């Protein structure tokens, strides 16, 4: 879901930039208030993990591929603010170092990959953890975030496309690929959360009863 350079009109890229700036600004303020010192090394390790984990593995169309997202896992481990900033950092590294996604489209990419899990996924996780075990809730949330991010990605790539695109075909191919990703990411997220809750529950910010800082 890293949107390549030149795929969006200037207006669509500007919408993505404004949305990302507002969202990241909120996350910076929130992280200053709520981040624990112990979270910072975890954020660094998570960023490194997601840089590798987001390697493309299912081609969608020319210039873009489907890949694991990691946003739901990031916010479950680090909270919505630091989790979103971690994914934002991953997006920056991948765009600037690896050429995955464009610079002018970076705001749209951050909106899709970092802000959807923070502002939609995390509240969903908190709601789902009430009737369900946290690993199950995390797995469902991860799948939901993948599909919601795919919907926002399709909206940017079709409504904001710089050239003509077959919207129906593109949407069908994208949702088909990311339905597979949603299933895989849901299972991986659930298994990782289950393992961490068994070994180091203090590392999971989304626990019902957080360990005191």
VONULUM-181891 format. One record per atom (N, C-alpha, C): y, x, z; residue in three letters. Coordinates in steps of 0.001 Angstrom, whole numbers, padded with zeros to 6 digits, always signed. Layout:
BEGIN
YXZALA;...
! end
This chain:
BEGIN
-001207+000810+000000UNK;+000000+000000+000000UNK;+001268+000851+000000UNK;+001134+002120-000326UNK;+002313+002975-000473UNK;+002899+002697-001855UNK;+004065+002086-001903UNK;+004638+001639-003178UNK;+005214+002823-003932UNK;+004752+003089-005160UNK;+005216+004260-005903UNK;+006680+004142-006320UNK;+007256+005288-006643UNK;+008638+005348-007115UNK;+008760+004605-008441UNK;+009847+003841-008586UNK;+010133+003172-009839UNK;+009453+001836-010033UNK;+008661+001392-009072UNK;+007965+000115-009214UNK;+008840-001065-008795UNK;+009885-000821-007986UNK;+010728-001910-007490UNK;+012122-001823-008081UNK;+012754-002977-008211UNK;+014163-003006-008585UNK;+015006-002434-007439UNK;+016251-002090-007745UNK;+017139-001585-006703UNK;+017350-002596-005595UNK;+017433-003874-005957UNK;+017633-004918-004947UNK;+016436-005019-004003UNK;+015225-004989-004572UNK;+014022-005091-003745UNK;+013879-003868-002846UNK;+014177-002683-003380UNK;+014120-001472-002571UNK;+015141-001531-001434UNK;+016319-002112-001719UNK;+017348-002236-000685UNK;+016907-003186+000418UNK;+016256-004288+000049UNK;+015739-005224+001053UNK;+014739-004513+001957UNK;+013844-003735+001356UNK;+012878-002982+002143UNK;+013540-001977+003056UNK;+014582-001296+002553UNK;+015274-000297+003360UNK;+015967-000932+004561UNK;+016630-002065+004337UNK;+017328-002742+005436UNK;+016332-003248+006472UNK;+015253-003866+005998UNK;+014229-004372+006920UNK;+013641-003244+007751UNK;+013324-002136+007093UNK;+012750-000993+007805UNK;+013733-000410+008806UNK;+014995-000288+008408UNK;+016000+000278+009314UNK;+016153-000575+010564UNK;+016219-001887+010394UNK;+016337-002779+011553UNK;+015097-002696+012441UNK;+013928-002756+011819UNK;+012687-002728+012584UNK;+012487-001418+013313UNK;+012717-000304+012632UNK;+012555+001007+013269UNK;+013583+001193+014374UNK;+014801+000680+014171UNK;+015817+000754+015222UNK;+015377+000038+016486UNK;+014813-001156+016313UNK;+014293-001914+017467UNK;+013174-001124+018149UNK;+012302-000524+017359UNK;+011185+000227+017919UNK;+011656+001482+018654UNK;+012679+002143+018148UNK;+013219+003318+018840UNK;+013762+002939+020212UNK;+014505+001848+020274UNK;+015038+001402+021571UNK;+013905+000980+022501UNK;+012930+000263+021954UNK;+011806-000173+022773UNK;+010973+000991+023277UNK;+010757+001990+022428UNK;+009953+003142+022835UNK;+010645+003929+023934UNK;+011972+004035+023873UNK;+012690+004738+024934UNK;+012511+004058+026277UNK;+012390+002732+026267UNK;+012247+001987+027523UNK;+010815+001964+028033UNK;+009848+001916+027128UNK;+008478+001606+027548UNK;+007469+002723+027355UNK;+007774+003738+026559UNK;+006779+004786+026293UNK;+006524+005607+027555UNK;+005252+005951+027784UNK;+004871+006806+028897UNK;+004713+008237+028382UNK;+004902+009202+029251UNK;+004771+010600+028835UNK;+003387+010882+028280UNK;+002364+010239+028863UNK;+000995+010478+028408UNK;+000754+009933+027003UNK;+001646+009016+026528UNK;+001447+008433+025201UNK;+001820+009386+024078UNK;+002699+010356+024353UNK;+003228+011187+023273UNK;+002157+012066+022622UNK;+001292+012762+023395UNK;+000218+013508+022720UNK;-000730+012593+021946UNK;-000987+011399+022484UNK;-001858+010453+021780UNK;-001213+010021+020462UNK;+000105+009827+020479UNK;+000802+009452+019245UNK;+000662+010539+018195UNK;+000768+011808+018614UNK;+000604+012906+017666UNK;-000799+012964+017089UNK;-001798+012808+017950UNK;-003185+012809+017478UNK;-003458+011612+016574UNK;-002898+010455+016953UNK;-003091+009256+016141UNK;-002470+009429+014761UNK;-001276+010031+014723UNK;-000622+010246+013429UNK;-001478+011128+012532UNK;-002022+012203+013108UNK;-002887+013090+012314UNK;-004123+012344+011825UNK;-004702+011520+012695UNK;-005893+010739+012323UNK;-005581+009770+011190UNK;-004417+009098+011274UNK;-004077+008102+010269UNK;-003692+008740+008939UNK;-003117+009950+008968UNK;-002821+010650+007712UNK;-004107+010836+006916UNK;-005183+011203+007622UNK;-006483+011385+006960UNK;-007133+010033+006671UNK;-007072+009116+007650UNK;-007764+007832+007524UNK;-007202+006936+006443UNK;-005927+007157+006070UNK;-005328+006319+005044UNK;-005537+006867+003638UNK;-006435+007812+003483UNK;-006733+008311+002138UNK;-007212+007166+001253UNK;-006649+007014+000035UNK;-007054+005908-000848UNK;-008537+005978-001206UNK;-009181+004827-001262UNK;-010589+004836-001667UNK;-010965+003667-002559UNK;-010052+002704-002793UNK;-010342+001616-003726UNK;-009142+001466-004662UNK;-009261+001776-005961UNK;-008131+001615-006870UNK;-007761+000147-007034UNK;-006448-000151-006994UNK;-005971-001518-007176UNK;-005363-001686-008554UNK;-004419-000813-008880UNK;-003813-000831-010203UNK;-003206+000542-010434UNK;-002583+000753-011556UNK;-002021+002066-011877UNK;-001004+002472-010818UNK;-001224+003628-010191UNK;-000261+004154-009232UNK;-000466+003723-007799UNK;-001405+002839-007516UNK;-001606+002413-006130UNK;-003076+002124-005874UNK;-003495+002398-004636UNK;-004887+002236-004246UNK;-004972+001531-002899UNK;-006134+000940-002628UNK;-006376+000341-001319UNK;-006867+001418-000363UNK;-006523+001288+000903UNK;-006901+002274+001905UNK;-006859+001621+003277UNK;-007470+002275+004260UNK;-007349+001808+005634UNK;-005894+001903+006072UNK;-005465+000999+006955UNK;-004058+000962+007365UNK;-003837+001556+008753UNK;-004595+001124+009744UNK;-004490+001708+011074UNK;-003407+001154+011959UNK;-002590+000235+011453UNK;-001471-000264+012246UNK;-001897-001006+013494UNK;-002921-001842+013384UNK;-003372-002609+014546UNK;-003926-001691+015626UNK;-004676-000681+015234UNK;-005199+000270+016204UNK;-004060+001041+016870UNK;-003054+001419+016089UNK;-001922+002163+016639UNK;-001186+001352+017705UNK;-000928+000080+017430UNK;-000180-000714+018416UNK;-001052-001069+019616UNK;-002379-001167+019421UNK;-003266-001418+020557UNK;-003287-000223+021499UNK;-003260+000989+020955UNK;-003296+002192+021771UNK;-001941+002535+022368UNK;-000873+002341+021601UNK;+000435+002873+021972UNK;+001479+001811+022261UNK;+001144+000533+022073UNK;+002138-000520+022203UNK;+002844-000726+020871UNK;+003586-001824+020731UNK;+004169-002144+019430UNK;+005241-001165+018973UNK;+006005-000619+019901UNK;+007134+000226+019508UNK;+006688+001618+019099UNK;+006009+002325+019992UNK;+005547+003668+019657UNK;+004470+003616+018576UNK;+003669+002556+018573UNK;+002673+002412+017519UNK;+003309+002315+016144UNK;+004364+001504+016034UNK;+005061+001369+014749UNK;+005739+002670+014347UNK;+006310+003393+015320UNK;+006958+004669+015003UNK;+005937+005702+014544UNK;+004731+005642+015104UNK;+003670+006558+014671UNK;+003297+006298+013218UNK;+003117+005034+012856UNK;+002788+004703+011463UNK;+003957+005025+010543UNK;+005186+004833+011022UNK;+006365+005215+010229UNK;+006348+006706+009933UNK;+006018+007514+010936UNK;+005926+008964+010746UNK;+004859+009308+009712UNK;+003733+008601+009773UNK;+002666+008819+008796UNK;+003168+008505+007382UNK;+003885+007400+007244UNK;+004438+007030+005929UNK;+005373+008111+005404UNK;+006222+008658+006290UNK;+007162+009716+005892UNK;+006410+010961+005442UNK;+005409+011375+006214UNK;+004637+012566+005863UNK;+003933+012378+004529UNK;+003323+011218+004348UNK;+002572+010994+003124UNK;+003488+010930+001902UNK;+004695+010365+002073UNK;+005626+010294+000940UNK;+006237+011653+000620UNK;+006659+012392+001659UNK;+007388+013642+001443UNK;+006471+014826+001154UNK;+005286+014827+001760UNK;+004394+015975+001626UNK;+003317+015750+000567UNK;+002729+014546+000563UNK;+001594+014287-000315UNK;+001958+013438-001534UNK;+003195+012984-001621UNK;+003598+012189-002770UNK;+002953+010826-002829UNK;+002525+010307-001666UNK;+001901+008978-001606UNK;+002988+007948-001321UNK;+003444+007273-002376UNK;+004561+006342-002254UNK;+005863+007035-002600UNK;+006850+006219-002994UNK;+008127+006761-003410UNK;+009111+006906-002260UNK;+010217+007588-002533UNK;+011281+007764-001544UNK;+012168+006522-001500UNK;+012568+006014-002669UNK;+013436+004830-002683UNK;+012691+003584-002219UNK;+011364+003609-002311UNK;+010558+002461-001880UNK;+009992+002650-000469UNK;+010422+003706+000226UNK;+009851+004022+001530UNK;+010102+002914+002546UNK;+011266+002274+002459UNK;+011559+001179+003386UNK;+010569+000033+003248UNK;+010239-000304+002007UNK;+009255-001368+001784UNK;+007885-000959+002299UNK;+007507+000305+002091UNK;+006217+000790+002577UNK;+006146+000728+004102UNK;+007210+001148+004774UNK;+007255+001101+006238UNK;+007179-000342+006729UNK;+007872-001234+006046UNK;+007814-002649+006416UNK;+006388-003173+006354UNK;+005697-002831+005266UNK;+004332-003319+005058UNK;+003359-002727+006076UNK;+003424-001412+006281UNK;+002391-000717+007051UNK;+002690-000612+008541UNK;+003961-000514+008923UNK;+004305-000283+010331UNK;+004841-001513+011038UNK;+005690-002283+010378UNK;+006371-003377+011065UNK;+005520-004638+011173UNK;+004690-004904+010176UNK;+003805-006083+010274UNK;+002887-005972+011488UNK;+002203-004835+011713UNK;+001363-004743+012921UNK;+002166-004828+014217UNK;+003374-004263+014228UNK;+004161-004252+015466UNK;+004672-005628+015841UNK;+005225-006348+014875UNK;+005924-007590+015189UNK;+005086-008849+014963UNK;+003972-008713+014264UNK;+003059-009843+014080UNK;+001706-009546+014723UNK;+001179-008355+014457UNK;-000138-008017+014962UNK;-000214-007922+016475UNK;+000760-007269+017104UNK;+000678-007084+018550UNK;+000746-008412+019311UNK;+001678-009327+018980UNK;+001631-010643+019642UNK;+000313-011367+019404UNK;-000249-011241+018201UNK;-001555-011864+017933UNK;-002633-011252+018808UNK;-002593-009929+018988UNK;-003571-009254+019838UNK;-003475-009739+021279UNK;-002253-009867+021790UNK;-002071-010343+023164UNK;-002587-011770+023329UNK;-002413-012595+022307UNK;-002915-013974+022383UNK;-004438-014012+022304UNK;-005013-013185+021435UNK;-006461-013211+021244UNK;-007222-012580+022406UNK;-006602-011651+023122UNK;-007315-010987+024208UNK;-007523-011911+025409UNK;-006827-013049+025444UNK;-007016-013988+026556UNK;-008398-014635+026528UNK;-008827-015190+025379UNK;-010175-015789+025354UNK;-011270-014824+024931UNK;-010901-013639+024406UNK;-011893-012740+023819UNK;-011843-011366+024475UNK;-012956-010632+024451UNK;-012909-009227+024869UNK;-011930-008452+023981UNK;-011269-007471+024570UNK;-010245-006751+023827UNK;-010765-006109+022533UNK;-011947-005472+022518UNK;-012418-004908+021241UNK;-012564-005960+020143UNK;-013068-007138+020506UNK;-013205-008217+019518UNK;-011828-008682+019063UNK;-010925-008870+020029UNK;-009561-009279+019685UNK;-008887-008247+018799UNK;-009112-006957+019104UNK;-008534-005896+018287UNK;-009094-005882+016880UNK;-010394-006126+016750UNK;-010992-006153+015422UNK;-010459-007291+014573UNK;-010339-008468+015183UNK;-009789-009619+014456UNK;-008345-009357+014070UNK;-007583-008802+015024UNK;-006180-008501+014750UNK;-006042-007496+013615UNK;-006910-006484+013603UNK;-006853-005485+012538UNK;-007080-006124+011173UNK;-008088-006996+011071UNK;-008334-007678+009811UNK;-007167-008559+009401UNK;-006596-009263+010385UNK;-005447-010123+010112UNK;-004255-009306+009626UNK;-004005-008166+010277UNK;-002871-007327+009876UNK;-003030-006797+008463UNK;-004254-006432+008101UNK;-004495-005946+006740UNK;-004147-007031+005720UNK;-004581-008259+005979UNK;-004329-009341+005025UNK;-002853-009716+004983UNK;-002176-009722+006149UNK;-000744-010019+006175UNK;+000050-008924+005482UNK;-000319-007676+005727UNK;+000350-006570+005043UNK;+000132-006649+003540UNK;-001076-007040+003132UNK;-001353-007208+001705UNK;-000458-008283+001103UNK;-000225-009369+001859UNK;+000637-010447+001368UNK;+002069-009962+001177UNK;+002584-009183+002141UNK;+003949-008652+002018UNK;+004017-007648+000868UNK;+002985-006825+000738UNK;+002910-005857-000355UNK;+002936-006559-001706UNK;+002143-007622-001845UNK;+002117-008388-003093UNK;+003489-009001-003366UNK;+004158-009488-002326UNK;+005488-010068-002510UNK;+006468-009027-003039UNK;+006459-007834-002466UNK;+007341-006770-002961UNK;+006993-006400-004396UNK;+005702-006248-004681UNK;+005282-005727-005975UNK;+005385-006755-007098UNK;+005441-008027-006772UNK;+005555-009055-007823UNK;+006974-009598-007917UNK;+007520-010059-006782UNK;+008872-010624-006807UNK;+009928-009547-007044UNK;+009645-008310-006562UNK;+010617-007237-006710UNK;+010252-006215-007753UNK;+009332-006542-008649UNK;+008877-005581-009654UNK;+009992-005236-010620UNK;+010072-003961-011010UNK;+011100-003514-011940UNK;+010761-003884-013374UNK;+009508-004224-013649UNK;+009094-004626-014991UNK;+008112-005776-014867UNK;+007793-006395-015987UNK;+006907-007545-015967UNK;+005532-007214-015423UNK;+004980-008145-014653UNK;+003673-007938-014062UNK;+002957-009286-014007UNK;+001675-009284-014270UNK;+000886-010507-014170UNK;+000635-010777-012695UNK;+001446-011664-012124UNK;+001412-011865-010674UNK;+000064-012370-010190UNK;-000515-013305-010923UNK;-001794-013860-010500UNK;-002895-012809-010482UNK;-002960-012014-011539UNK;-003987-010973-011606UNK;-003784-009927-010524UNK;-002526-009496-010358UNK;-002244-008469-009360UNK;-002575-008969-007958UNK;-002180-010206-007657UNK;-002468-010759-006325UNK;-003969-010870-006098UNK;-004700-011325-007117UNK;-006141-011467-006975UNK;-006842-010141-006735UNK;-006456-009126-007510UNK;-007068-007805-007358UNK;-006731-007214-005992UNK;-005468-007357-005574UNK;-005037-006784-004293UNK;-005749-007446-003122UNK;-005750-008771-003094UNK;-006394-009463-001973UNK;-007905-009248-001978UNK;-008495-009118-003166UNK;-009919-008833-003230UNK;-010242-007475-002622UNK;-009453-006458-002983UNK;-009684-005118-002449UNK;-009426-005079-000953UNK;-008335-005712-000520UNK;-007977-005624+000899UNK;-008791-006575+001773UNK;-009488-007513+001194UNK;-010454-008284+001980UNK;-011584-007366+002446UNK;-012004-006455+001556UNK;-013013-005462+001925UNK;-012459-004521+002988UNK;-011223-004055+002779UNK;-010582-003165+003748UNK;-010445-003853+005101UNK;-010075-005139+005102UNK;-009902-005876+006361UNK;-011199-005904+007156UNK;-012311-006119+006477UNK;-013599-006147+007160UNK;-013942-004774+007735UNK;-013782-003732+006922UNK;-014093-002375+007376UNK;-013187-001978+008539UNK;-011890-002225+008388UNK;-010942-001823+009432UNK;-011151-002623+010709UNK;-011511-003884+010586UNK;-011782-004682+011774UNK;-012940-004119+012574UNK;-014009-003746+011886UNK;-015184-003185+012565UNK;-014843-001841+013200UNK;-014165-000971+012457UNK;-013806+000347+012991UNK;-012898+000216+014207UNK;-011908-000655+014120UNK;-010982-000843+015239UNK;-011712-001346+016473UNK;-012588-002317+016295UNK;-013342-002854+017428UNK;-014208-001778+018073UNK;-014885-000972+017271UNK;-015759+000067+017809UNK;-014961+001149+018533UNK;-013825+001547+017971UNK;-013000+002571+018615UNK;-012422+002068+019932UNK;-011957+000824+019953UNK;-011422+000276+021190UNK;-012516+000149+022249UNK;-013696-000260+021836UNK;-014799-000374+022788UNK;-015126+000987+023390UNK;-015160+002029+022552UNK;-015471+003369+023049UNK;-014381+003876+023994UNK;-013122+003665+023626UNK;-012029+004146+024463UNK;-011958+003403+025788UNK;-012232+002118+025763UNK;-012217+001350+027007UNK;-013332+001799+027944UNK;-014409+002307+027392UNK;-015507+002811+028210UNK;-015203+004195+028768UNK;-014533+005031+027948UNK;-014324+006426+028330UNK;-012960+006689+028943UNK;-011908+006178+028306UNK;-010535+006419+028765UNK;-009693+005153+028634UNK;-009927+004165+029493UNK;-009167+002913+029379UNK;-007666+003085+029562UNK;-007254+004161+030224UNK;-005823+004399+030431UNK;-005093+004699+029129UNK;-005832+005028+028074UNK;-005200+005337+026783UNK;-004923+004103+025953UNK;-005363+002941+026399UNK;-005214+001704+025617UNK;-004133+000849+026254UNK;-002964+000805+025626UNK;-001841+000067+026196UNK;-002072-001434+026201UNK;-002929-001930+025319UNK;-003129-003376+025206UNK;-004115-003911+026230UNK;-004546-003097+027184UNK;-005450-003595+028222UNK;-004791-004733+028992UNK;-005618-005642+029480UNK;-005108-006769+030246UNK;-004423-006291+031527UNK;-004996-005297+032166UNK;-004423-004753+033388UNK;-004229-003253+033196UNK;-003069-002846+032689UNK;-002846-001431+032399UNK;-002973-000570+033644UNK;-003497+000658+033437UNK;-003543+001619+034516UNK;-002126+002051+034838UNK;-001701+002117+036118UNK;-000337+002500+036443UNK;+000006+003882+035875UNK;+001271+004030+035446UNK;+001705+005314+034869UNK;+001793+006377+035955UNK;
! end
